[in-house]
Amino acid sequence: MKTMRLILLLFVATAMTATAQKLKSGPQVLTFFSDVDDTEQPYGLYLPKNYDENKKYPLVVMLHGAGSNHRLSLRRVFGKSNANGENDVEATRYFPEWKDVEYIVASPYVRGTMGYQGVAEKDVYDVLADVKSRFSIDEDRIYLTGLSMGGGGTLWIGLTRPDIWAALFPVCPAPPKGTDELAPNALNLPMFFHHGDQDAAVPVTVSRDWTKRLKEIGVNVSYTEYPGVNHNSWENAYKDEAVFEWFGKFKRNKFPDRVLFNSKNYKYSSAYWVHFDQLTPGTLATIDAKFTAPNQLEIKTTNLTAFTLQLKGHPKFNAAQALQVTINGKKVKTSAAETVSFTEQQGKWAATKYELPATAKKPGAEGPIGAVFSQRHVYVYGTAGNPSEAELKLRSEIATQAANWSFYRNAFLGRIMVFPRVMSDKEVRPSDLKDANLVLFGTKETNTVIEKYSDRLPLQLNAASANDFGLLYVFPIDGHYVAVSSGLTWWTGAQPGALPFLPPALLALNQFKDYILFKGTTGGVISEGYFDQNWKLPAEANQAMKASGAVTVK
């Protein structure tokens, strides 16, 4: 048995080495398989000359801006702008020569222009995983940079999971809503902002304000502002491959003395040696944990009721000595274990491990509605209720419209290259129920999949109200999410944003919490909010929905 295992390990290692050796050095395009929609997704890659699989290489992940792509962003990070008179389409067709660097560089495509949350965010991490599976990467020298929309993505992705990265290099960043709440997470991340003072697309005040805030927190942050430069500051920031020289100054600090970490979701629950065990999804939880001396910890929290400290390997922790812990000004008795957990009960902290109840919100089962669409999901319309041919066609068209991520927006924004499947309730396969989130249209009278789960679902739009009301909610079932859309569609009355990265049906999803009941349009909200920690409807929402006469609440 041991011999067989050794042979298998040697085979895998040989296969990985062979894969790397087959690739030429320099810029190129690779793909990874995405389980979001069962497609091959491209990303740009730079492989140094004389790549040696026996060495560990630093990795730079480069995020492109709006209207751009993986090929252009790979050029940009090496300081290669378009040639005189050349447009982006022409520049995309080839890679110019540039100076070799001892870095591997990956530039995700992330479906085009859709920001860096949801599916796009998942793609970034899928690219990271694919590169690490193919090449020898130094885990302590992984860096993140991007420009404009990609600069905003650098802030969002870098600050939601700060312990992955060694340093961030945002250029004229346009961060998504909510990123500013994560600024404290940058405490142990060196950052370098760049912006033109005449930027007409992303105001220069964005970088100025971020730099000021980060300095107040104590972050190692630098900022260069370019006089007279519009929304093309990347030409200055990446000139002469300077970004690689700056990144080369830093390695990841896996065990900082102090950790500041903010999060609203279990999806982002860990940073360095701190892990959140219980929070309220949708409410910002914070922790400030620091070693004031060897084996002495001072911790402050807000909106956090359980957490774990993983101290093994920290230079200021010694398991052979007593551990002194103070939480919110009060001493808490605990052992000097490598992993210690704390739970708050009735206002008092104790050194106990919190175990999430089976019915509680947890990682992968916390909502909100947008989480359904961030992973593999399928759109299912109903065939039940003996519909006419015209009615059945309308049901299919509604589901198809919701799934149409890739409609053409304009010459600059292009299409979002996400291709989820649309099917009738009769076409749903066991593998769909097992492996995908389900977006279900209709009611239990019109959709047999909703009927299948009706005894487990908390809300039901009454059939007589379907023409006047819209109900949308998320609920976890069998390890996946179900989103139920009954009556009026969730994008009824939705308006595109000033810069419509997403079509109206998708843009609206980012505004929702766990549930919404509306009349007429989504502007006519009757009730919206989050289910409680145990996926129960809050009393006020329960009353409002029942009073509407449109919903049956279980």
RODO-2510 file (C-alpha; in nm, 4 decimals, decimal comma):
residues 554
     n   res          X          Y          Z
     1     m     0,0000     0,0000     0,0000
     2     k     0,2822     0,2421     0,0897
     3     t     0,4543     0,1607    -0,2399
     4     m     0,1363     0,2371    -0,4344
     5     r     0,0924     0,5696    -0,2527
     6     l     0,4517     0,6643    -0,3305
     7     i     0,4010     0,5794    -0,6975
     8     l     0,0844     0,7913    -0,7096
     9     l     0,2573     1,0864    -0,5431
    10     l     0,5467     1,0639    -0,7874
    11     f     0,3007     1,0475    -1,0769
    12     v     0,1157     1,3603    -0,9602
    13     a     0,4396     1,5499    -0,9001
    14     t     0,5728     1,4484    -1,2410
    15     a     0,2483     1,5515    -1,4104
    16     m     0,2540     1,8947    -1,2433
    17     t     0,6180     1,9471    -1,3363
    18     a     0,5509     1,8396    -1,6931
    19     t     0,2625     2,0873    -1,7164
    20     a     0,4868     2,3739    -1,6095
    21     q     0,7683     2,2642    -1,8402
    22     k     0,5387     2,2499    -2,1429
    23     l     0,4518     2,6168    -2,1085
    24     k     0,6743     2,8699    -2,2748
    25     s     0,8170     3,1578    -2,0775
    26     g     0,6737     3,5063    -2,1134
    27     p     0,3125     3,6257    -2,1527
    28     q     0,0398     3,3817    -2,2534
    29     v    -0,3198     3,2808    -2,1822
    30     l    -0,4308     2,9795    -1,9761
    31     t    -0,7751     2,8607    -1,8680
    32     f    -0,9391     2,7022    -1,5669
    33     f    -1,2677     2,5134    -1,5486
    34     s    -1,5375     2,7101    -1,3671
    35     d    -1,8074     2,5156    -1,1859
    36     v    -2,0253     2,8286    -1,1799
    37     d    -2,1488     2,7584    -1,5320
    38     d    -1,9327     2,4670    -1,6521
    39     t    -1,7140     2,6815    -1,8772
    40     e    -1,3443     2,7265    -1,9426
    41     q    -1,2406     3,0725    -1,8237
    42     p    -0,9247     3,2458    -1,9480
    43     y    -0,6604     3,4341    -1,7573
    44     g    -0,3358     3,5978    -1,8575
    45     l    -0,0128     3,4522    -1,7250
    46     y     0,3471     3,5639    -1,7240
    47     l     0,6056     3,2927    -1,6629
    48     p     0,9659     3,4029    -1,5984
    49     k     1,2471     3,2894    -1,8215
    50     n     1,4240     2,9786    -1,6983
    51     y     1,1373     2,8906    -1,4664
    52     d     1,2629     2,6346    -1,2145
    53     e     1,0029     2,4198    -1,0390
    54     n     1,2485     2,3654    -0,7541
    55     k     1,2314     2,7350    -0,6615
    56     k     0,9498     2,9248    -0,4926
    57     y     0,8306     3,2236    -0,6954
    58     p     0,6436     3,5358    -0,5875
    59     l     0,3031     3,5807    -0,7511
    60     v     0,1324     3,9040    -0,8559
    61     v    -0,2419     3,8973    -0,9256
    62     m    -0,3452     4,1853    -1,1524
    63     l    -0,7119     4,2958    -1,1778
    64     h    -0,8252     4,4812    -1,4897
    65     g    -1,0499     4,7856    -1,5089
    66     a    -1,3907     4,8336    -1,6694
    67     g    -1,4016     4,7798    -2,0437
    68     s    -1,0750     4,5873    -2,0315
    69     n    -0,9641     4,2251    -2,0134
    70     h    -0,6979     3,9829    -1,8950
    71     r    -0,4676     4,0376    -2,1915
    72     l    -0,4624     4,4155    -2,1608
    73     s    -0,4140     4,4059    -1,7849
    74     l    -0,1133     4,1760    -1,8237
    75     r     0,0383     4,4397    -2,0514
    76     r    -0,0526     4,7231    -1,8141
    77     v     0,1162     4,5790    -1,5058
    78     f     0,4391     4,5582    -1,7061
    79     g     0,4015     4,9241    -1,8046
    80     k     0,2996     4,8530    -2,1636
    81     s     0,0290     5,0922    -2,2803
    82     n    -0,1195     5,0928    -2,6279
    83     a     0,1061     5,2012    -2,9114
    84     n     0,0434     5,5432    -3,0658
    85     g    -0,2881     5,5399    -3,2517
    86     e    -0,3718     5,1900    -3,1267
    87     n    -0,7052     5,1150    -2,9608
    88     d    -0,7703     4,8508    -2,6956
    89     v    -0,9045     4,5978    -2,9451
    90     e    -0,5842     4,6178    -3,1468
    91     a    -0,3650     4,6100    -2,8358
    92     t    -0,5436     4,2969    -2,7134
    93     r    -0,4252     4,0981    -3,0139
    94     y    -0,0609     4,0661    -2,9144
    95     f     0,1873     4,0891    -2,6278
    96     p     0,4824     4,3229    -2,6796
    97     e     0,8248     4,2358    -2,5474
    98     w     0,9154     4,3473    -2,1978
    99     k     1,1881     4,3021    -1,9429
   100     d     1,1906     3,9685    -1,7632
   101     v     1,1109     3,9653    -1,3904
   102     e     1,1421     3,6829    -1,1399
   103     y     0,7696     3,6921    -1,0702
   104     i     0,4778     3,4865    -1,1919
   105     v     0,1912     3,7176    -1,2854
   106     a    -0,1745     3,6173    -1,3273
   107     s    -0,4441     3,8459    -1,4681
   108     p    -0,7991     3,7050    -1,4378
   109     y    -1,0592     3,7820    -1,7034
   110     v    -1,3473     3,7586    -1,4511
   111     r    -1,6189     3,7498    -1,7181
   112     g    -1,5564     4,1035    -1,8477
   113     t    -1,6863     4,4108    -1,6675
   114     m    -1,8914     4,3154    -1,3620
   115     g    -1,6881     4,4362    -1,0641
   116     y    -1,5087     4,2002    -0,8282
   117     q    -1,7819     4,0578    -0,6101
   118     g    -1,9921     3,7461    -0,6562
   119     v    -1,8932     3,5302    -0,9526
   120     a    -1,6013     3,7593    -1,0404
   121     e    -1,4582     3,7319    -0,6902
   122     k    -1,4863     3,3541    -0,7063
   123     d    -1,3037     3,3588    -1,0398
   124     v    -1,0119     3,5477    -0,8848
   125     y    -0,9708     3,2797    -0,6197
   126     d    -1,0159     3,0046    -0,8791
   127     v    -0,7331     3,1591    -1,0820
   128     l    -0,5198     3,1785    -0,7687
   129     a    -0,5863     2,8105    -0,6968
   130     d    -0,5140     2,7112    -1,0570
   131     v    -0,1813     2,8958    -1,0637
   132     k    -0,0770     2,7443    -0,7307
   133     s    -0,1639     2,3963    -0,8591
   134     r     0,0531     2,4417    -1,1693
   135     f     0,3531     2,6331    -1,0381
   136     s     0,5779     2,6624    -0,7353
   137     i     0,4455     2,9677    -0,5497
   138     d     0,5840     3,1301    -0,2356
   139     e     0,2750     3,1585    -0,0124
   140     d     0,4315     3,4497     0,1756
   141     r     0,4880     3,6545    -0,1406
   142     i     0,1474     3,6768    -0,3080
   143     y     0,0569     4,0324    -0,4075
   144     l    -0,2563     4,2024    -0,5399
   145     t    -0,2900     4,5035    -0,7677
   146     g    -0,5435     4,6502    -1,0074
   147     l    -0,6570     4,9679    -1,1762
   148     s    -0,9884     5,1555    -1,1638
   149     m    -1,2571     4,8864    -1,1211
   150     g    -0,9666     4,6488    -1,0582
   151     g    -0,8222     4,8910    -0,8036
   152     g    -1,1542     4,8734    -0,6217
   153     g    -1,1388     4,4954    -0,6519
   154     t    -0,7910     4,5071    -0,5002
   155     l    -0,9345     4,6796    -0,1937
   156     w    -1,2393     4,4516    -0,1648
   157     i    -1,0613     4,1208    -0,2208
   158     g    -0,7514     4,2273    -0,0310
   159     l    -0,9392     4,3461     0,2771
   160     t    -1,2005     4,0707     0,3029
   161     r    -0,9209     3,8113     0,3244
   162     p    -0,6150     4,0121     0,4270
   163     d    -0,4015     3,7219     0,5478
   164     i    -0,3625     3,5810     0,1948
   165     w    -0,1744     3,8811     0,0603
   166     a     0,1674     4,0294     0,1318
   167     a     0,0906     4,3799    -0,0033
   168     l    -0,1684     4,5727    -0,2083
   169     f    -0,1104     4,8223    -0,4912
   170     p    -0,4422     4,9917    -0,5859
   171     v    -0,4367     5,2360    -0,8783
   172     c    -0,7174     5,4977    -0,9105
   173     p    -0,9448     5,2539    -0,7235
   174     a    -1,3244     5,2490    -0,7510
   175     p    -1,4184     5,0297    -0,4520
   176     p    -1,7634     4,8701    -0,4223
   177     k    -2,0089     4,9795    -0,1556
   178     g    -1,9160     4,8637     0,1928
   179     t    -1,5410     4,8407     0,1347
   180     d    -1,4713     5,1424     0,3567
   181     e    -1,5927     4,9447     0,6605
   182     l    -1,3027     4,7060     0,6061
   183     a    -1,0246     4,9646     0,6283
   184     p    -0,9005     4,8377     0,9703
   185     n    -0,8339     4,4970     0,8111
   186     a    -0,5369     4,6565     0,6323
   187     l    -0,3355     4,6998     0,9529
   188     n    -0,0788     4,4363     0,8517
   189     l    -0,0941     4,4954     0,4754
   190     p     0,1492     4,7451     0,3182
   191     m    -0,0420     4,9517     0,0604
   192     f     0,0553     5,1940    -0,2154
   193     f    -0,2140     5,4119    -0,3782
   194     h    -0,1754     5,5955    -0,7102
   195     h    -0,4128     5,8527    -0,8603
   196     g    -0,4222     6,1400    -1,1084
   197     d    -0,5447     6,4694    -0,9646
   198     q    -0,7528     6,5373    -1,2782
   199     d    -0,9256     6,1972    -1,2819
   200     a    -1,2727     6,2548    -1,4274
   201     a    -1,3925     5,8951    -1,3815
   202     v    -1,2863     5,8181    -1,0224
   203     p    -1,2408     6,1305    -0,8066
   204     v    -0,8928     6,1746    -0,6639
   205     t    -1,0550     6,2199    -0,3225
   206     v    -1,1098     5,8420    -0,3133
   207     s    -0,7372     5,7712    -0,2808
   208     r    -0,6770     6,0771    -0,0644
   209     d    -0,9472     5,9745     0,1828
   210     w    -0,8359     5,6115     0,1930
   211     t    -0,4753     5,7111     0,2527
   212     k    -0,5724     5,9479     0,5336
   213     r    -0,7920     5,6865     0,7019
   214     l    -0,5306     5,4122     0,6750
   215     k    -0,2595     5,6339     0,8217
   216     e    -0,4855     5,7040     1,1198
   217     i    -0,5264     5,3283     1,1710
   218     g    -0,1508     5,2744     1,1578
   219     v    -0,1205     5,1046     0,8192
   220     n     0,2070     5,1189     0,6263
   221     v     0,0534     5,3170     0,3394
   222     s     0,2101     5,5250     0,0626
   223     y     0,0448     5,7509    -0,1918
   224     t     0,1581     5,9099    -0,5163
   225     e    -0,0603     6,1698    -0,6855
   226     y     0,0124     6,2700    -1,0444
   227     p    -0,0517     6,6374    -1,1315
   228     g    -0,2499     6,6931    -1,4496
   229     v    -0,3196     6,3218    -1,5011
   230     n    -0,6717     6,2029    -1,5835
   231     h    -0,8070     5,8470    -1,5546
   232     n    -0,4888     5,6873    -1,6848
   233     s    -0,2641     5,7056    -1,3795
   234     w    -0,1701     5,3407    -1,4349
   235     e     0,0659     5,4572    -1,7088
   236     n     0,2678     5,6297    -1,4366
   237     a     0,2106     5,3767    -1,1593
   238     y     0,3264     5,0730    -1,3588
   239     k     0,5965     5,2508    -1,5590
   240     d     0,9283     5,0664    -1,5876
   241     e     0,7830     4,7674    -1,3994
   242     a     0,8230     4,9625    -1,0745
   243     v     0,5438     4,7688    -0,9055
   244     f     0,7626     4,4580    -0,8853
   245     e     1,0427     4,6453    -0,7126
   246     w     0,7959     4,7791    -0,4549
   247     f     0,6335     4,4395    -0,3954
   248     g     0,9795     4,2894    -0,3477
   249     k     1,0160     4,4779    -0,0190
   250     f     0,7427     4,2805     0,1541
   251     k     0,6547     3,9336     0,2747
   252     r     0,3332     3,8254     0,4401
   253     n     0,3325     3,8493     0,8173
   254     k     0,1454     3,5354     0,9215
   255     f     0,1668     3,6150     1,2919
   256     p     0,1289     3,9885     1,3514
   257     d     0,1222     4,1054     1,7127
   258     r    -0,2067     4,2841     1,6531
   259     v    -0,5055     4,1908     1,4383
   260     l    -0,7858     4,4282     1,3478
   261     f    -1,0646     4,2532     1,1616
   262     n    -1,4131     4,3620     1,0563
   263     s    -1,6715     4,1463     0,8800
   264     k    -2,0453     4,1216     0,8208
   265     n    -2,0426     3,7632     0,6969
   266     y    -1,9291     3,4134     0,7865
   267     k    -1,7906     3,3980     0,4323
   268     y    -1,5118     3,6257     0,5547
   269     s    -1,4587     3,4969     0,9073
   270     s    -1,0819     3,4630     0,9511
   271     a    -0,7733     3,6808     0,9514
   272     y    -0,4290     3,5626     1,0599
   273     w    -0,4721     3,3944     1,4008
   274     v    -0,8291     3,5154     1,4651
   275     h    -1,1480     3,3337     1,3635
   276     f    -1,5087     3,4514     1,4108
   277     d    -1,7325     3,1712     1,5420
   278     q    -2,0596     3,3611     1,5831
   279     l    -2,1749     3,6879     1,4340
   280     t    -2,4999     3,8275     1,2984
   281     p    -2,4874     3,8199     0,9165
   282     g    -2,5466     4,1689     0,7817
   283     t    -2,4216     4,3395     1,0997
   284     l    -2,0593     4,4525     1,1161
   285     a    -1,8643     4,2520     1,3749
   286     t    -1,5217     4,3763     1,4829
   287     i    -1,2256     4,2548     1,6834
   288     d    -0,9054     4,4186     1,8003
   289     a    -0,6761     4,1451     1,9343
   290     k    -0,3180     4,2191     2,0336
   291     f    -0,0294     4,0763     2,2298
   292     t     0,0716     4,3359     2,4872
   293     a     0,3530     4,1061     2,6060
   294     p     0,4436     3,7378     2,5647
   295     n     0,1342     3,5278     2,6511
   296     q    -0,0665     3,8406     2,7334
   297     l    -0,3615     3,9280     2,5108
   298     e    -0,5892     4,2292     2,5152
   299     i    -0,9047     4,1949     2,3053
   300     k    -1,1893     4,4309     2,2204
   301     t    -1,5009     4,3263     2,0281
   302     t    -1,8279     4,4659     1,8976
   303     n    -2,1257     4,2641     1,7665
   304     l    -1,9261     3,9432     1,8081
   305     t    -2,0399     3,6690     2,0458
   306     a    -1,7868     3,3912     1,9856
   307     f    -1,4365     3,3649     1,8441
   308     t    -1,1301     3,1413     1,8377
   309     l    -0,7597     3,2268     1,8554
   310     q    -0,5185     2,9943     1,6763
   311     l    -0,1905     3,0700     1,8510
   312     k     0,0307     2,7839     1,7386
   313     g     0,3442     2,9238     1,5788
   314     h     0,3036     3,2777     1,7093
   315     p     0,6416     3,4013     1,8414
   316     k     0,4752     3,5630     2,1440
   317     f     0,2939     3,2478     2,2520
   318     n     0,4415     2,9754     2,4713
   319     a     0,2167     2,6814     2,5582
   320     a     0,4332     2,6043     2,8609
   321     q     0,3417     2,9333     3,0292
   322     a     0,0146     3,0763     3,1591
   323     l    -0,1974     3,2705     2,9116
   324     q    -0,3540     3,5951     3,0301
   325     v    -0,6536     3,7200     2,8316
   326     t    -0,8561     4,0370     2,8774
   327     i    -1,1759     4,0806     2,6736
   328     n    -1,3495     4,4178     2,6706
   329     g    -1,1665     4,5190     2,9865
   330     k    -1,2337     4,2031     3,1897
   331     k    -0,9959     3,9154     3,2571
   332     v    -1,1073     3,5732     3,1343
   333     k    -0,9613     3,2503     3,2708
   334     t    -0,8262     3,0158     3,0043
   335     s    -0,5661     2,7474     2,9487
   336     a    -0,2485     2,8055     2,7494
   337     a    -0,3660     2,5895     2,4602
   338     e    -0,2542     2,6436     2,1020
   339     t    -0,6191     2,6966     2,0099
   340     v    -0,8443     2,8808     2,2540
   341     s    -1,2090     2,9751     2,2073
   342     f    -1,4327     3,2261     2,3807
   343     t    -1,8096     3,2704     2,3956
   344     e    -2,0170     3,5547     2,5363
   345     q    -2,3226     3,4556     2,7380
   346     q    -2,5435     3,7069     2,9174
   347     g    -2,2788     3,9747     2,8836
   348     k    -1,9943     3,7628     3,0238
   349     w    -1,7110     3,6027     2,8301
   350     a    -1,5967     3,2488     2,9073
   351     a    -1,3294     3,0233     2,7580
   352     t    -1,5701     2,7860     2,5841
   353     k    -1,6092     2,6768     2,2229
   354     y    -1,9313     2,7867     2,0560
   355     e    -2,1005     2,5205     1,8466
   356     l    -2,3432     2,6479     1,5851
   357     p    -2,6846     2,4769     1,6073
   358     a    -2,7837     2,2728     1,3034
   359     t    -3,0549     2,5234     1,2100
   360     a    -2,8413     2,8344     1,2614
   361     k    -2,6939     3,0610     1,0004
   362     k    -2,3420     2,9469     0,9242
   363     p    -2,0775     2,9545     0,6499
   364     g    -2,2489     2,8595     0,3253
   365     a    -2,5930     2,9055     0,4806
   366     e    -2,6130     3,2698     0,5861
   367     g    -2,7593     3,4572     0,2888
   368     p    -2,8189     3,7189     0,1674
   369     i    -3,0074     3,6763    -0,1603
   370     g    -2,7025     3,7728    -0,3670
   371     a    -2,5103     3,4724    -0,2315
   372     v    -2,7333     3,2425    -0,4374
   373     f    -2,5949     3,3898    -0,7574
   374     s    -2,2267     3,3880    -0,6576
   375     q    -2,1854     3,0144    -0,7161
   376     r    -2,3237     2,7461    -0,9451
   377     h    -2,6950     2,8118    -0,9833
   378     v    -2,9761     2,7203    -1,2211
   379     y    -3,3000     2,9000    -1,3062
   380     v    -3,6138     2,6874    -1,2876
   381     y    -3,9581     2,7852    -1,4152
   382     g    -4,2714     2,5868    -1,3435
   383     t    -4,4918     2,3808    -1,5722
   384     a    -4,7572     2,2886    -1,3154
   385     g    -5,1123     2,4219    -1,2930
   386     n    -5,2132     2,3281    -1,6482
   387     p    -5,0789     2,6489    -1,8103
   388     s    -5,1741     2,7515    -2,1622
   389     e    -4,9051     2,7546    -2,4283
   390     a    -4,8806     3,1336    -2,3968
   391     e    -4,8528     3,1179    -2,0164
   392     l    -4,5833     2,8505    -2,0315
   393     k    -4,3886     3,0613    -2,2796
   394     l    -4,4136     3,3627    -2,0471
   395     r    -4,2842     3,1594    -1,7521
   396     s    -3,9882     3,0444    -1,9583
   397     e    -3,9172     3,3993    -2,0786
   398     i    -3,9109     3,5362    -1,7221
   399     a    -3,6548     3,2777    -1,6116
   400     t    -3,4526     3,3361    -1,9282
   401     q    -3,4501     3,7114    -1,8699
   402     a    -3,3236     3,6609    -1,5154
   403     a    -3,0473     3,4333    -1,6429
   404     n    -2,9411     3,6647    -1,9257
   405     w    -2,6185     3,7907    -1,7739
   406     s    -2,4568     3,8238    -2,1140
   407     f    -2,6815     4,0733    -2,2904
   408     y    -2,4931     4,3443    -2,4804
   409     r    -2,4709     4,6682    -2,2805
   410     n    -2,2601     4,8963    -2,4989
   411     a    -1,9291     4,9054    -2,6844
   412     f    -1,7325     4,9863    -2,3692
   413     l    -1,8901     4,7488    -2,1179
   414     g    -1,9626     4,4671    -2,3627
   415     r    -2,1129     4,1496    -2,2182
   416     i    -2,0820     3,9635    -1,8900
   417     m    -1,9646     3,6181    -1,9867
   418     v    -2,1669     3,4109    -1,7398
   419     f    -2,3920     3,1411    -1,8827
   420     p    -2,6158     2,9772    -1,6210
   421     r    -2,8697     2,7200    -1,7328
   422     v    -3,2455     2,7702    -1,7582
   423     m    -3,4782     2,4726    -1,7315
   424     s    -3,8317     2,3714    -1,6500
   425     d    -3,9161     2,1954    -1,3258
   426     k    -3,9529     1,8746    -1,5294
   427     e    -3,5910     1,9006    -1,6471
   428     v    -3,4254     1,9385    -1,3069
   429     r    -3,1854     1,6506    -1,2497
   430     p    -3,0727     1,4932    -0,9200
   431     s    -2,7273     1,6439    -0,9796
   432     d    -2,8850     1,9914    -0,9941
   433     l    -3,0544     1,9378    -0,6595
   434     k    -2,7270     1,8116    -0,5154
   435     d    -2,4718     2,0526    -0,6624
   436     a    -2,6427     2,3807    -0,7527
   437     n    -2,8264     2,6671    -0,5919
   438     l    -3,1814     2,6822    -0,7267
   439     v    -3,3565     2,9982    -0,8449
   440     l    -3,7217     2,8962    -0,8472
   441     f    -3,9949     3,0966    -1,0185
   442     g    -4,3630     3,0701    -0,9322
   443     t    -4,5492     2,9190    -0,6396
   444     k    -4,6110     2,5675    -0,5158
   445     e    -4,9164     2,5591    -0,7438
   446     t    -4,7104     2,6357    -1,0561
   447     n    -4,3637     2,4926    -0,9854
   448     t    -4,3176     2,1318    -0,8759
   449     v    -3,9749     2,1998    -0,7212
   450     i    -4,1272     2,4652    -0,4950
   451     e    -4,3990     2,2130    -0,4139
   452     k    -4,1291     1,9543    -0,3354
   453     y    -3,9776     2,1854    -0,0731
   454     s    -4,2976     2,3615     0,0372
   455     d    -4,3105     2,1952     0,3789
   456     r    -3,9587     2,3281     0,4513
   457     l    -3,9895     2,6773     0,3043
   458     p    -4,0916     2,9583     0,5435
   459     l    -4,2961     3,1775     0,3063
   460     q    -4,5560     3,1262     0,0356
   461     l    -4,7096     3,3930    -0,1870
   462     n    -5,0800     3,3296    -0,2187
   463     a    -5,1759     3,2550    -0,5782
   464     a    -5,4420     3,5290    -0,5856
   465     s    -5,1762     3,7938    -0,5081
   466     a    -4,9295     3,7017    -0,7832
   467     n    -5,0353     3,9829    -1,0186
   468     d    -4,9972     4,2617    -0,7624
   469     f    -4,7187     4,1510    -0,5273
   470     g    -4,3646     4,0251    -0,5577
   471     l    -4,1923     3,7986    -0,3048
   472     l    -3,8255     3,7053    -0,3171
   473     y    -3,6308     3,5277    -0,0460
   474     v    -3,3357     3,2974     0,0129
   475     f    -3,3391     2,9832     0,2252
   476     p    -3,0867     2,7012     0,2806
   477     i    -3,1913     2,3475     0,1891
   478     d    -2,9716     2,0356     0,1827
   479     g    -2,6415     2,2222     0,1813
   480     h    -2,7344     2,4713    -0,0903
   481     y    -2,9427     2,7837    -0,1327
   482     v    -3,2901     2,8109    -0,2763
   483     a    -3,4119     3,1505    -0,3968
   484     v    -3,7880     3,1676    -0,4466
   485     s    -3,9286     3,4385    -0,6735
   486     s    -4,3081     3,4503    -0,6707
   487     g    -4,5440     3,6959    -0,8381
   488     l    -4,3863     4,0124    -0,9792
   489     t    -4,0198     3,9746    -1,0703
   490     w    -3,7554     4,1201    -0,8408
   491     w    -3,6368     4,3595    -1,1120
   492     t    -3,9806     4,5162    -1,1611
   493     g    -3,9158     4,8901    -1,1722
   494     a    -3,5382     4,8495    -1,1307
   495     q    -3,3220     5,1164    -1,2910
   496     p    -2,9647     5,0697    -1,4158
   497     g    -2,6918     5,2564    -1,2323
   498     a    -2,4890     5,5437    -1,3730
   499     l    -2,2254     5,2939    -1,4849
   500     p    -2,4245     4,9729    -1,5360
   501     f    -2,1673     4,7034    -1,4624
   502     l    -2,4657     4,4707    -1,4222
   503     p    -2,7992     4,4472    -1,6083
   504     p    -3,1074     4,5552    -1,4058
   505     a    -3,2092     4,2009    -1,3069
   506     l    -2,8642     4,1421    -1,1550
   507     l    -2,7994     4,4930    -1,0270
   508     a    -3,1130     4,4713    -0,8135
   509     l    -2,9862     4,1568    -0,6394
   510     n    -2,7046     4,3475    -0,4688
   511     q    -2,9612     4,5657    -0,2919
   512     f    -3,1512     4,2838    -0,1235
   513     k    -3,1046     4,1260     0,2179
   514     d    -3,2647     3,7850     0,2904
   515     y    -3,6212     3,8627     0,1854
   516     i    -3,8392     4,1308     0,0293
   517     l    -4,2150     4,1596    -0,0192
   518     f    -4,3288     4,4468    -0,2373
   519     k    -4,6395     4,5723    -0,4130
   520     g    -4,6326     4,7091    -0,7668
   521     t    -4,2552     4,7648    -0,7923
   522     t    -3,9569     4,7018    -0,5676
   523     g    -3,9989     5,0618    -0,4564
   524     g    -4,3265     4,9646    -0,2876
   525     v    -4,1657     4,7647    -0,0084
   526     i    -4,3991     4,6082     0,2462
   527     s    -4,1293     4,4200     0,4328
   528     e    -3,7603     4,3474     0,3807
   529     g    -3,4720     4,2397     0,5985
   530     y    -3,2776     3,9453     0,7355
   531     f    -3,4017     3,6217     0,8842
   532     d    -3,2808     3,5785     1,2421
   533     q    -2,9894     3,3587     1,3483
   534     n    -3,2084     3,0478     1,3163
   535     w    -3,3609     3,1393     0,9802
   536     k    -3,6856     3,2557     1,1394
   537     l    -3,8779     3,5623     1,0249
   538     p    -3,8537     3,8480     1,2777
   539     a    -4,1803     3,9299     1,4555
   540     e    -4,2252     4,2695     1,2896
   541     a    -4,1772     4,1234     0,9410
   542     n    -4,4070     3,8342     1,0266
   543     q    -4,6801     4,0771     1,1223
   544     a    -4,6307     4,2966     0,8131
   545     m    -4,6449     4,0033     0,5732
   546     k    -4,9534     3,8551     0,7319
   547     a    -5,1227     4,1956     0,7340
   548     s    -5,0620     4,2287     0,3592
   549     g    -5,2919     3,9333     0,2973
   550     a    -5,0551     3,8228     0,0221
   551     v    -4,8281     3,5806     0,2080
   552     t    -4,8679     3,2692     0,4168
   553     v    -4,6016     3,2582     0,6882
   554     k    -4,5089     2,9297     0,8518
***
